[in-house]
């Protein structure tokens, strides 16, 4: 896929050169990507993460988070009596479409048996997608508001506008950035994680200002992966705070989906 961003460069974010990253495979982030696999849904394992998190269990006073019976009335994705939260992907819609139609297809025949086939777009080898981090990095609050107002949008602006819709959500939200970060050479884990959070917060600072201008009284969190650990941090326009880390091996649905591979 050809990934577009802004005119300022094509890195995903301002980041330490020793930090590398890769996007998670399609079956982990695209809902129902695997045919006949009911657990192919990132919301399932994000719910598992909340229930494994000491931090979020404190917010719910120890109560387990559950999925609502129906989301037709705009209910939260994870609910408890004391605290509820919605799950949102922090990735451009165009990139999600590319992952969905350009990746090889997967079909489940029975437990443990999967078949792999051609992509949905058999005659299409590439498509243009937006790097959302890069696209919003240098935009000011005023420019973001201009994109919201403007109905004649460029390709990239359409993806940005969709993200602005997410930011205007009047709920507590957990943004899922579906990448895994690695560090080349020796590192101190706490310092490396801090660099990941700092880079993502730097790209999102103006977007968080936009959310604060439009939404009041709701929390914003982000979750991503650093070397086999989900890292969860709380953010606002002023800064960020690491609230929990969860070993990916403890998140059963995630691990199960990750093991399904052609290679």
BAKE-475339 format. One record per residue: residue in one letter; x, y, z of N, C-alpha, C in turn. Coordinates in Angstrom, 1 decimal. Example, Ala and Ser with C-alpha at 12.3 -4.5 7.8 and 13.67 -1.06 7.14 Angstrom:
// residues 2
REC  type     n.X     n.Y     n.Z    ca.X    ca.Y    ca.Z     c.X     c.Y     c.Z
REC     A    13.2    -5.7     7.8    12.3    -4.5     7.8    13.2    -3.3     7.8
REC     S    12.8    -2.2     7.1    13.7    -1.1     7.1    12.9     0.0     7.9
This chain:
// residues 263
REC  type     n.X     n.Y     n.Z    ca.X    ca.Y    ca.Z     c.X     c.Y     c.Z
REC     X     0.8    -1.2     0.0     0.0     0.0     0.0     0.9     1.2     0.0
REC     X     0.5     2.2    -0.8     1.1     3.5    -0.7     0.5     4.4     0.3
REC     X     1.3     4.8     1.3     0.8     5.5     2.5     1.1     7.0     2.4
REC     X     0.1     7.9     2.4     0.3     9.3     2.3     0.2     9.9     3.6
REC     X     0.9    11.1     3.8     0.8    11.8     5.0     0.8    13.3     4.7
REC     X     1.7    14.0     5.3     1.8    15.5     5.1     3.0    15.8     4.3
REC     X     3.2    17.1     4.0     4.3    17.5     3.2     5.6    17.6     4.0
REC     X     5.6    17.3     5.3     6.7    17.5     6.2     7.6    16.2     6.3
REC     X     7.3    15.2     5.6     8.0    14.0     5.7     7.1    12.8     5.8
REC     X     7.7    11.5     5.9     6.8    10.4     5.8     7.0     9.4     7.0
REC     X     7.7     9.9     8.1     7.8     9.0     9.2     6.4     9.0    10.0
REC     X     6.1     7.9    10.7     4.9     7.9    11.4     4.8     8.9    12.5
REC     X     5.9     9.2    13.1     5.9    10.1    14.2     7.3    10.5    14.5
REC     X     7.5    11.6    15.3     8.8    12.0    15.8     9.2    11.0    16.8
REC     X    10.3    10.2    16.5    10.6     9.1    17.4    12.1     8.8    17.4
REC     X    12.6     8.2    18.5    13.9     7.8    18.6    14.3     6.9    17.4
REC     X    15.4     7.1    16.8    15.7     6.2    15.6    15.9     4.7    16.0
REC     X    16.2     4.5    17.2    16.4     3.1    17.7    15.0     2.4    17.9
REC     X    14.0     3.1    17.9    12.6     2.6    18.0    12.1     2.2    16.7
REC     X    11.7     1.0    16.5    11.0     0.6    15.2     9.6     0.1    15.5
REC     X     8.8     0.0    14.5     7.4    -0.4    14.7     6.9    -1.0    13.5
REC     X     5.8    -1.8    13.7     5.2    -2.5    12.5     3.7    -2.6    12.8
REC     X     2.9    -2.5    11.8     1.4    -2.6    12.0     1.0    -4.0    12.3
REC     X     0.0    -4.2    13.1    -0.4    -5.6    13.4    -1.1    -6.2    12.2
REC     X    -1.1    -7.5    12.1    -1.8    -8.2    11.0    -3.3    -7.9    10.9
REC     X    -3.8    -8.1     9.7    -5.2    -7.8     9.4    -6.2    -8.5    10.3
REC     X    -6.0    -9.7    10.6    -6.9   -10.5    11.4    -7.0   -10.0    12.8
REC     X    -6.1    -9.2    13.2    -6.1    -8.7    14.6    -6.8    -7.4    14.7
REC     X    -6.9    -6.6    13.6    -7.5    -5.3    13.7    -8.8    -5.1    12.8
REC     X    -9.0    -5.9    11.8   -10.2    -5.8    11.0   -11.3    -6.7    11.5
REC     X   -12.4    -6.2    11.9   -13.5    -7.0    12.4   -14.0    -8.0    11.3
REC     X   -14.1    -9.2    11.8   -14.7   -10.3    10.9   -13.8   -10.6     9.7
REC     X   -12.5   -10.3     9.8   -11.6   -10.5     8.7   -11.5   -12.0     8.4
REC     X   -11.5   -12.8     9.5   -11.5   -14.3     9.3   -12.9   -14.8     9.2
REC     X   -13.2   -15.4     8.0   -14.5   -16.0     7.8   -14.8   -17.1     8.8
REC     X   -16.0   -17.1     9.4   -16.4   -18.1    10.3   -15.7   -18.1    11.7
REC     X   -15.0   -17.0    12.0   -14.4   -16.8    13.3   -15.0   -15.7    14.1
REC     X   -15.9   -16.1    15.1   -16.6   -15.1    15.8   -15.8   -14.2    16.7
REC     X   -14.6   -14.7    17.0   -13.7   -13.9    17.9   -12.8   -12.9    17.1
REC     X   -13.0   -12.8    15.9   -12.2   -11.9    15.1   -12.7   -10.5    15.2
REC     X   -12.4    -9.9    16.3   -12.9    -8.6    16.7   -12.0    -7.9    17.8
REC     X   -11.4    -6.8    17.4   -10.4    -6.2    18.4   -11.1    -5.8    19.7
REC     X   -12.5    -5.5    19.6   -13.2    -5.1    20.8   -13.2    -6.2    21.9
REC     X   -13.2    -7.5    21.4   -13.2    -8.6    22.4   -11.9    -8.6    23.2
REC     X   -10.8    -8.4    22.6    -9.5    -8.5    23.4    -9.3    -7.1    24.1
REC     X    -9.8    -6.0    23.6    -9.6    -4.8    24.4   -10.5    -4.9    25.7
REC     X   -11.6    -5.6    25.6   -12.4    -5.8    26.8   -11.6    -6.7    27.8
REC     X   -10.9    -7.7    27.3   -10.1    -8.6    28.1    -9.0    -7.8    28.8
REC     X    -8.4    -6.8    28.1    -7.4    -6.0    28.6    -7.9    -5.2    29.8
REC     X    -9.1    -4.6    29.6    -9.6    -3.8    30.7    -9.8    -4.6    32.0
REC     X   -10.3    -5.9    31.8   -10.5    -6.7    33.0    -9.2    -7.3    33.6
REC     X    -8.1    -7.2    32.8    -6.8    -7.6    33.3    -6.1    -6.5    34.0
REC     X    -6.6    -5.3    33.8    -5.9    -4.1    34.2    -6.3    -3.7    35.7
REC     X    -5.3    -3.6    36.5    -5.6    -3.2    37.9    -6.2    -1.8    37.9
REC     X    -5.6    -0.9    37.0    -6.1     0.5    37.0    -7.6     0.6    36.7
REC     X    -8.0    -0.1    35.6    -9.4     0.0    35.2   -10.3    -0.8    36.2
REC     X    -9.8    -1.8    36.8   -10.6    -2.5    37.8   -10.9    -1.6    39.1
REC     X    -9.9    -0.7    39.3   -10.1     0.2    40.4   -11.2     1.2    40.0
REC     X   -11.2     1.7    38.8   -12.2     2.6    38.3   -13.6     2.0    38.4
REC     X   -13.7     0.7    38.2   -15.0     0.0    38.3   -15.3    -0.5    39.7
REC     X   -14.4    -0.2    40.6   -14.5    -0.7    42.0   -14.6    -2.2    42.0
REC     X   -13.7    -2.8    41.1   -13.5    -4.3    41.1   -14.5    -5.0    40.3
REC     X   -15.5    -4.3    39.8   -16.6    -5.0    38.9   -16.0    -5.3    37.6
REC     X   -16.4    -6.4    37.0   -15.9    -6.8    35.7   -16.6    -6.0    34.6
REC     X   -15.9    -5.6    33.6   -16.4    -4.8    32.5   -17.1    -5.9    31.5
REC     X   -18.2    -5.5    31.0   -18.9    -6.4    30.1   -19.3    -5.7    28.8
REC     X   -19.6    -6.4    27.8   -20.1    -5.8    26.6   -21.6    -5.7    26.7
REC     X   -22.2    -4.5    26.3   -23.6    -4.3    26.4   -24.4    -5.3    25.5
REC     X   -25.6    -5.6    25.9   -26.4    -6.6    25.1   -26.6    -6.0    23.7
REC     X   -26.8    -4.7    23.6   -27.0    -4.1    22.3   -26.4    -2.7    22.3
REC     X   -25.8    -2.3    21.2   -25.2    -1.0    21.1   -26.0    -0.1    20.2
REC     X   -27.2    -0.5    20.0   -28.1     0.3    19.1   -28.4     1.7    19.6
REC     X   -28.4     1.9    20.9   -28.6     3.2    21.5   -27.4     3.9    21.8
REC     X   -26.3     3.6    21.2   -25.0     4.3    21.4   -24.4     4.0    22.7
REC     X   -24.6     2.8    23.3   -24.0     2.4    24.5   -22.5     2.3    24.4
REC     X   -21.8     2.3    25.5   -20.3     2.2    25.6   -20.0     0.7    25.2
REC     X   -18.8     0.5    24.7   -18.3    -0.8    24.3   -18.0    -1.7    25.5
REC     X   -17.6    -1.1    26.6   -17.3    -1.8    27.8   -18.0    -1.1    29.0
REC     X   -18.8    -1.8    29.7   -19.6    -1.1    30.7   -19.5    -1.8    32.1
REC     X   -19.5    -1.0    33.1   -19.7    -1.4    34.5   -20.6    -0.4    35.2
REC     X   -21.0    -0.7    36.4   -21.9     0.2    37.1   -21.2     1.6    37.3
REC     X   -19.9     1.6    37.6   -19.2     2.8    38.0   -18.5     3.5    36.9
REC     X   -18.1     2.7    35.9   -17.2     3.4    34.8   -17.5     2.6    33.5
REC     X   -17.5     3.3    32.4   -17.7     2.7    31.1   -16.9     3.5    30.1
REC     X   -16.5     2.8    29.0   -15.6     3.4    28.0   -15.9     2.8    26.6
REC     X   -15.5     3.6    25.6   -15.7     3.2    24.2   -14.4     2.9    23.6
REC     X   -14.3     2.0    22.6   -13.1     1.6    21.9   -13.1     2.3    20.6
REC     X   -12.0     2.9    20.2   -11.8     3.5    18.9   -10.5     3.2    18.3
REC     X   -10.4     2.8    17.1    -9.1     2.6    16.4    -8.5     3.9    16.0
REC     X    -7.2     4.1    16.3    -6.5     5.3    15.9    -5.7     4.9    14.7
REC     X    -6.4     4.9    13.6    -5.8     4.5    12.3    -6.8     5.1    11.2
REC     X    -6.2     5.5    10.1    -7.0     6.1     9.0    -8.0     5.0     8.4
REC     X    -9.2     5.5     8.1   -10.2     4.6     7.5    -9.6     4.0     6.1
REC     X    -8.9     4.8     5.4    -8.3     4.3     4.1    -7.3     3.2     4.3
REC     X    -6.5     3.3     5.4    -5.5     2.3     5.7    -6.2     1.0     6.2
REC     X    -7.3     1.2     6.9    -8.1     0.0     7.3    -8.7    -0.7     6.1
REC     X    -9.2     0.1     5.2    -9.7    -0.5     3.9    -8.7    -1.3     3.2
REC     X    -7.5    -0.7     3.1    -6.4    -1.3     2.4    -6.0    -2.7     3.1
REC     X    -5.9    -2.7     4.4    -5.6    -3.9     5.2    -6.7    -4.9     4.9
REC     X    -8.0    -4.5     4.8    -9.1    -5.4     4.6    -9.1    -6.1     3.2
REC     X    -8.8    -5.3     2.2    -9.0    -5.9     0.8    -7.7    -6.3     0.1
REC     X    -6.6    -5.9     0.6    -5.3    -6.2     0.0    -4.6    -7.4     0.7
REC     X    -5.0    -7.7     1.9    -4.3    -8.8     2.6    -4.9   -10.1     2.2
REC     X    -4.1   -11.2     2.3    -4.7   -12.5     1.9    -5.8   -12.9     2.8
REC     X    -6.8   -13.6     2.2    -8.0   -13.9     3.0    -7.8   -15.1     3.9
REC     X    -8.6   -15.2     5.0    -8.5   -16.4     5.9    -9.9   -16.9     6.2
REC     X   -10.0   -18.2     6.1   -11.3   -18.9     6.4   -11.0   -20.0     7.5
REC     X   -11.9   -20.0     8.5   -11.8   -21.0     9.5   -12.7   -22.1     9.1
REC     X   -12.2   -23.4     9.1   -12.9   -24.6     8.8   -13.4   -25.3    10.0
REC     X   -12.6   -25.3    11.0   -12.9   -25.8    12.4   -11.8   -25.4    13.3
REC     X   -12.0   -25.6    14.6   -11.0   -25.1    15.5    -9.6   -25.6    15.2
REC     X    -8.7   -24.7    15.0    -7.3   -25.0    14.7    -7.0   -25.2    13.2
REC     X    -8.0   -25.2    12.4    -7.8   -25.4    10.9    -8.3   -24.2    10.1
REC     X    -7.3   -23.6     9.4    -7.6   -22.4     8.7    -7.1   -22.5     7.3
REC     X    -7.8   -21.9     6.3    -7.4   -21.8     5.0    -7.0   -20.4     4.6
REC     X    -6.0   -20.2     3.7    -5.6   -18.9     3.2    -5.8   -18.8     1.7
REC     X    -6.3   -17.7     1.3    -6.6   -17.5    -0.1    -6.2   -16.1    -0.6
REC     X    -6.7   -15.8    -1.8    -6.4   -14.5    -2.4    -7.1   -13.4    -1.7
REC     X    -6.6   -12.2    -1.9    -7.2   -11.0    -1.3    -8.5   -10.8    -1.9
REC     X    -9.3    -9.9    -1.3   -10.6    -9.6    -1.8   -10.5    -8.8    -3.1
REC     X    -9.4    -8.0    -3.2    -9.1    -7.2    -4.4    -8.1    -7.9    -5.2
REC     X    -8.5    -8.9    -5.9    -7.6    -9.8    -6.6    -6.8    -9.1    -7.7
REC     X    -7.4    -8.1    -8.3    -6.8    -7.4    -9.4    -6.2    -6.1    -9.0
REC     X    -6.1    -5.9    -7.7    -5.6    -4.6    -7.2    -4.4    -4.9    -6.3
REC     X    -3.2    -4.4    -6.7    -2.0    -4.7    -5.9    -1.7    -3.6    -4.9
REC     X    -2.2    -2.4    -5.1    -1.9    -1.4    -4.2    -3.0    -0.3    -4.2
REC     X    -3.0     0.5    -3.1    -3.9     1.6    -3.1    -3.4     2.7    -2.2
REC     X    -3.8     3.9    -2.3    -3.3     5.0    -1.6    -4.1     5.1    -0.2
REC     X    -3.3     5.2     0.9    -3.8     5.2     2.2    -3.2     6.4     3.0
REC     X    -3.8     6.8     4.1    -3.3     7.9     4.9    -2.6     7.4     6.1
REC     X    -1.4     8.0     6.4    -0.7     7.8     7.6    -1.3     8.9     8.6
REC     X    -2.2     8.5     9.5    -2.9     9.5    10.3    -2.0    10.2    11.2
REC     X    -1.1     9.6    11.9    -0.1    10.3    12.8     0.6    11.4    12.0
REC     X     1.1    11.1    10.9     1.8    12.1    10.1     0.9    13.2     9.6
REC     X    -0.3    12.8     9.2    -1.3    13.8     8.6    -1.7    14.8     9.6
REC     X    -1.8    14.5    10.9    -2.3    15.4    11.9    -1.1    16.1    12.7
REC     X     0.1    15.6    12.5     1.2    16.0    13.4     1.4    17.5    13.4
REC     X     1.4    18.2    12.3     1.7    19.6    12.2     0.5    20.5    12.1
REC     X    -0.7    19.9    12.2    -1.9    20.7    12.1    -2.2    21.4    13.4
REC     X    -2.6    22.7    13.3    -3.0    23.4    14.5    -4.4    23.2    14.8
REC     X    -4.9    23.6    16.0    -6.3    23.5    16.4    -7.2    24.2    15.3
REC     X    -6.7    25.4    14.9    -7.5    26.1    13.9    -7.6    25.4    12.6
REC     X    -6.5    24.7    12.2    -6.6    23.9    10.9    -7.5    22.7    11.1
REC     X    -7.5    22.1    12.2    -8.4    20.9    12.4    -9.8    21.4    12.4
REC     X   -10.1    22.5    13.0   -11.5    23.0    12.9   -11.9    23.4    11.5
REC     X   -10.9    23.9    10.7   -11.2    24.2     9.3   -11.5    23.0     8.5
REC     X   -10.9    21.9     8.8   -11.2    20.6     8.1   -12.6    20.2     8.5
REC     X   -12.9    20.3     9.8   -14.3    20.0    10.2   -15.3    20.8     9.5
REC     X   -15.1    22.0     9.3   -16.1    22.9     8.6   -16.2    22.7     7.1
REC     X   -15.0    22.4     6.5   -14.9    22.3     5.0   -15.6    21.0     4.5
REC     X   -16.5    21.1     3.6   -17.2    20.0     3.1   -16.5    19.5     1.8
REC     X   -15.6    20.3     1.2   -14.9    19.9     0.0   -13.5    19.5     0.5
REC     X   -13.3    18.2     0.8   -12.0    17.8     1.4   -11.2    17.0     0.5
REC     X    -9.9    17.1     0.7    -8.9    16.3     0.0    -9.0    14.8     0.5
REC     X    -8.3    13.9    -0.2    -8.3    12.5     0.3    -7.8    12.4     1.7
REC     X    -6.7    13.0     2.1    -6.2    13.0     3.4    -7.1    13.6     4.4
REC     X    -7.7    14.8     4.0    -8.6    15.5     4.9    -9.9    14.7     5.2
REC     X   -10.3    13.8     4.3   -11.4    12.9     4.6   -11.1    12.0     5.8
REC     X    -9.9    11.4     5.8    -9.5    10.6     6.9    -9.3    11.3     8.2
REC     X    -8.8    12.6     8.1    -8.7    13.4     9.3   -10.1    13.7     9.8
REC     X   -11.0    14.1     8.9   -12.4    14.4     9.4   -13.0    13.2    10.1
REC     X   -12.8    12.0     9.6   -13.3    10.8    10.3   -12.7    10.7    11.7
REC     X   -11.4    11.0    11.9   -10.8    11.0    13.2   -11.4    12.1    14.1
REC     X   -11.7    13.2    13.5   -12.3    14.3    14.3   -13.6    13.9    14.8
REC     X   -14.4    13.1    14.0   -15.6    12.6    14.5   -15.4    11.7    15.8
REC     X   -14.3    10.9    15.8   -14.0    10.1    17.0   -13.7    11.0    18.2
REC     X   -12.9    12.1    17.9   -12.6    13.0    19.0   -13.8    13.7    19.6
REC     X   -14.8    13.9    18.8   -16.0    14.5    19.4   -16.9    13.6    20.1
REC     X   -16.5    12.4    20.2   -17.4    11.4    20.9   -17.5    11.8    22.4
REC     X   -18.7    11.9    22.8   -19.0    12.3    24.2   -19.1    11.1    25.1
REC     X   -18.0    10.5    25.2   -17.8     9.3    26.0   -16.3     9.2    26.5
REC     X   -16.0     8.4    27.5   -14.6     8.1    27.8   -14.2     7.2    26.6
REC     X   -13.0     7.4    26.0   -12.6     6.6    24.9   -11.2     6.0    25.1
REC     X   -11.0     4.8    24.6    -9.7     4.2    24.6    -9.3     4.1    23.1
REC     X    -8.3     4.8    22.7    -7.8     4.8    21.3    -6.8     3.6    21.2
REC     X    -7.1     2.8    20.3    -6.2     1.6    20.0    -5.3     1.9    18.8
REC     X    -4.0     2.1    19.1    -3.0     2.3    18.0    -2.4     0.9    17.6
REC     X    -2.9     0.3    16.5    -2.6    -1.1    16.3    -1.2    -1.4    15.7
REC     X    -0.2    -1.0    16.4     1.2    -1.2    16.0     2.0    -1.8    17.2
REC     X     3.0    -2.5    16.9     3.9    -3.0    17.9     5.3    -2.3    17.7
REC     X     5.8    -1.8    18.8     7.1    -1.1    18.8     8.2    -2.0    19.4
REC     X     9.4    -1.8    18.8    10.6    -2.6    19.2    11.7    -1.6    19.4
REC     X    12.8    -2.0    20.1    13.9    -1.2    20.3    15.2    -2.0    19.9
REC     X    16.0    -1.3    19.1    17.2    -1.9    18.6    18.3    -1.8    19.6
REC     X    18.9    -2.9    20.0    19.9    -2.8    21.0    19.4    -2.9    22.4
REC     X    20.3    -2.6    23.4    19.9    -2.6    24.8    19.1    -1.4    25.1
REC     X    18.2    -1.5    26.0    17.3    -0.4    26.4    16.8    -0.6    27.8
REC     X    16.4     0.5    28.5    15.7     0.4    29.7    14.2     0.5    29.4
REC     X    13.5    -0.5    29.8    12.1    -0.6    29.4    11.3     0.7    29.7
REC     X    11.4     1.2    30.9    10.6     2.3    31.3    10.9     3.6    30.5
REC     X    12.2     3.7    30.1    12.6     4.9    29.3    12.1     4.7    27.8
REC     X    12.2     3.4    27.3    11.7     3.2    25.9    10.2     3.4    25.8
REC     X     9.5     2.9    26.8     8.0     3.1    26.8     7.7     4.6    26.9
REC     X     8.4     5.3    27.7     8.2     6.8    27.8     8.4     7.5    26.4
REC     X     9.4     7.0    25.6     9.7     7.6    24.3     8.5     7.3    23.4
REC     X     7.9     6.1    23.5     6.8     5.8    22.6     5.6     6.7    23.0
REC     X     5.3     6.8    24.3     4.2     7.7    24.7     4.4     9.1    24.3
REC     X     5.7     9.6    24.5     6.0    11.0    24.2     5.8    11.3    22.7
REC     X     6.2    10.3    21.8     6.1    10.5    20.4     4.6    10.6    20.0
REC     X     3.8     9.6    20.5     2.4     9.6    20.2     1.6    10.9    20.7
REC     X     2.0    11.2    21.9     1.3    12.4    22.5     1.7    13.7    21.7
REC     X     3.0    13.7    21.2     3.4    14.9    20.4     2.6    15.0    19.1
REC     X     2.3    13.9    18.5     1.5    13.9    17.3     0.0    14.3    17.6
REC     X    -0.4    14.0    18.8    -1.9    14.2    19.1    -2.2    15.4    19.9
REC     X    -1.2    16.2    20.2    -1.4    17.3    21.2    -2.5    18.3    20.7
REC     X    -2.4    18.7    19.4    -3.4    19.6    18.9    -4.8    18.9    18.8
REC     X    -4.8    17.7    18.4    -6.0    16.9    18.3    -6.7    16.8    19.7
REC     X    -5.9    16.6    20.8    -6.4    16.6    22.1    -7.0    17.9    22.5
REC     X    -6.4    19.0    22.1    -7.0    20.3    22.3    -8.3    20.4    21.6
REC     X    -8.4    19.9    20.4    -9.7    19.9    19.7   -10.7    19.1    20.5
REC     X   -10.4    17.9    21.0   -11.3    17.1    21.8   -11.8    17.9    23.0
REC     X   -10.8    18.6    23.7   -11.2    19.3    24.9   -12.1    20.5    24.6
REC     X   -11.9    21.1    23.5   -12.8    22.2    23.1   -14.2    21.7    22.8
REC     X   -14.4    20.5    22.3   -15.7    19.9    21.9   -16.3    19.0    22.9
REC     X   -15.5    18.4    23.8   -16.1    17.4    24.8   -15.5    17.7    26.1
REC     X   -16.4    17.7    27.1   -16.0    18.0    28.5   -16.4    16.9    29.5
REC     X   -15.5    16.6    30.4   -15.8    15.7    31.4   -15.6    14.2    31.1
REC     X   -14.9    13.9    30.0   -14.6    12.5    29.6   -13.1    12.3    29.4
REC     X   -12.7    11.1    29.7   -11.3    10.7    29.7   -10.9    10.2    28.3
REC     X    -9.6    10.3    28.0    -9.0     9.8    26.8    -7.8     9.0    27.1
REC     X    -7.8     7.7    26.7    -6.7     6.8    26.9    -6.2     6.3    25.5
REC     X    -5.0     5.8    25.5    -4.5     5.1    24.3    -3.8     3.8    24.7
REC     X    -3.9     2.8    23.9    -3.3     1.6    24.1    -2.5     1.2    22.8
REC     X    -1.3     0.7    23.0    -0.5     0.2    21.9     0.4    -0.9    22.4
REC     X     1.3    -1.4    21.6     2.2    -2.5    22.1     3.7    -2.1    22.0
REC     X     4.4    -2.4    23.1     5.8    -2.3    23.1     6.4    -3.7    23.5
REC     X     7.1    -4.3    22.6     7.8    -5.6    22.9     6.9    -6.5    23.7
REC     X     5.8    -7.0    23.2     5.0    -8.0    23.8     4.2    -7.5    25.1
REC     X     4.1    -6.2    25.2     3.3    -5.7    26.3     2.3    -4.6    25.8
REC     X     1.1    -4.7    26.2     0.2    -3.6    25.9     0.5    -2.5    26.9
REC     X     0.7    -1.3    26.4     0.9    -0.2    27.3    -0.3     0.8    27.2
REC     X    -0.8     1.1    28.3    -2.0     2.0    28.4    -1.7     3.3    29.1
REC     X    -2.0     4.4    28.4    -1.7     5.7    29.0    -2.9     6.6    28.8
REC     X    -3.0     7.5    29.8    -4.0     8.5    29.8    -3.4     9.8    29.2
REC     X    -4.2    10.5    28.4    -3.7    11.7    27.7    -4.7    12.9    27.8
REC     X    -4.1    14.1    27.9    -4.8    15.3    27.6    -3.8    16.2    26.9
REC     X    -4.2    17.4    26.6    -3.4    18.3    25.8    -2.1    18.7    26.6
REC     X    -2.2    18.5    27.9    -1.0    19.0    28.8     0.0    17.9    28.9
REC     X    -0.3    16.6    28.8     0.6    15.6    29.0     0.0    14.2    28.9
REC     X     0.7    13.2    29.5     0.3    11.8    29.5     0.8    11.1    30.7
REC     X     0.1    10.0    31.0     0.5     9.3    32.2     0.3     7.8    31.9
REC     X     1.4     7.0    32.1     1.2     5.5    32.0     0.4     5.0    33.1
REC     X    -0.7     4.3    32.8    -1.5     3.8    33.8    -1.4     2.2    34.0
REC     X    -1.0     1.5    33.0    -0.9     0.1    33.2    -0.1    -0.5    32.0
REC     X     0.5    -1.7    32.2     1.1    -2.5    31.2     0.5    -4.0    31.4
REC     X     0.2    -4.6    30.2    -0.3    -6.0    30.3     0.4    -6.8    29.3
REC     X     1.0    -7.9    29.8     1.7    -8.9    28.9     0.7    -9.4    27.8
REC     X     1.1    -9.4    26.6     0.2    -9.8    25.5    -0.2   -11.3    25.7
REC     X     0.7   -12.1    26.3     0.4   -13.5    26.5    -0.8   -13.7    27.4
REC     X    -1.1   -12.7    28.2    -2.3   -12.9    29.1    -3.6   -12.6    28.4
REC     X    -3.5   -12.0    27.2    -4.7   -11.6    26.5    -5.1   -12.7    25.5
REC     X    -5.9   -13.6    25.8    -6.0   -14.9    25.1    -6.6   -14.7    23.7
REC     X    -7.6   -13.8    23.5    -8.1   -13.7    22.1    -7.1   -13.0    21.2
REC     X    -6.3   -12.1    21.7    -5.3   -11.4    20.9    -4.2   -12.5    20.5
REC     X    -3.8   -13.3    21.5    -2.7   -14.3    21.2    -3.2   -15.3    20.2
REC     X    -4.5   -15.7    20.3    -5.1   -16.7    19.4    -5.1   -16.1    18.0
REC     X    -5.5   -14.9    17.8    -5.5   -14.3    16.5    -4.1   -14.1    15.9
REC     X    -3.2   -13.7    16.7    -1.8   -13.5    16.3    -1.2   -14.8    15.8
REC     X    -1.6   -16.0    16.3    -1.0   -17.2    15.9    -1.5   -17.7    14.6
REC     X    -2.6   -17.1    14.1    -3.1   -17.5    12.8    -2.4   -16.8    11.7
REC     X    -1.5   -17.6    11.0    -0.6   -16.9    10.0    -0.3   -17.9     8.9
REC     X    -0.1   -17.4     7.7     0.3   -18.2     6.6     1.7   -18.8     6.7
REC     X     2.5   -18.0     7.4     3.9   -18.4     7.6     4.3   -18.8     9.0
